[in-house]
């Protein structure tokens, strides 16, 4: 490797929007995330639907299967 051309690779703090923090290594000192393994639905098993202006409910009503009489 050539000397003095590579960035400093040091310990970085990762901060998630849910409040979870952990340490990793990066060229940045601090990394901000919107979602991490502690709050991601795939890892937690919980599904979060963010309903903006009732769009999810309108979708469910529009494509709901009709009950047969």
N, C-alpha and C positions, 0 to 999 in steps of 0.2 A: 504494500500500500504506500502511496505517496504521503509524505509528511505534510501536515498542516492544511489539508484540503477537505477533510471530513468534519462534519458538525460534531459537537459534543453529545455523546449518547449517555444520558444520566437518568436517575430515578425521577419519575413523573407521577403526579397525583391525578387520578381520574375521578371526576365528580359527575354523578348522574343527577337528573332532574328529580328523581325520587328521594334523593338524599344519601344514597349509597356512595361510599368512597373506597378506593383501593389504590394500591401502588403498582406501577409497572415501569418499564424503561422506554424512553422516547427521546427525541431531540427537542421536544417541547417540555416546559416545566409543569404545565397544567392543561388537562384535556377535559372539556365539558361535553357530556352526552345527554341525549334526550331519553334514551332507554338503555338499560343494561340487563345482565342476566338475572339480577335480583327482582326486576319488575317486568321482564318480557313475558308475554303470555305463553310462549312455547316452553319456557323453563319453569314457570310457576303453575301452569295448568289452569290459570284463571284467565277468562277472556274479558277484556274491557272494550265495550262499545262506546265510542265517543259520539253522541248524538248531537248533530248540529242542525238546529231548526226542525227537528222531527223527521229527518230524512230516513233514519233507520226504520222508524215506525211506519212511514208511508211506503217504504219498500216492502215491508212485511205484509201490509194490508194489500198492496197491489198484487203480489205474487203468492199470497196464501192459498192453499188448496181449499176448495169449497167442500164442505161436509155434505155427504150424500144423504138424502132424506129417505 
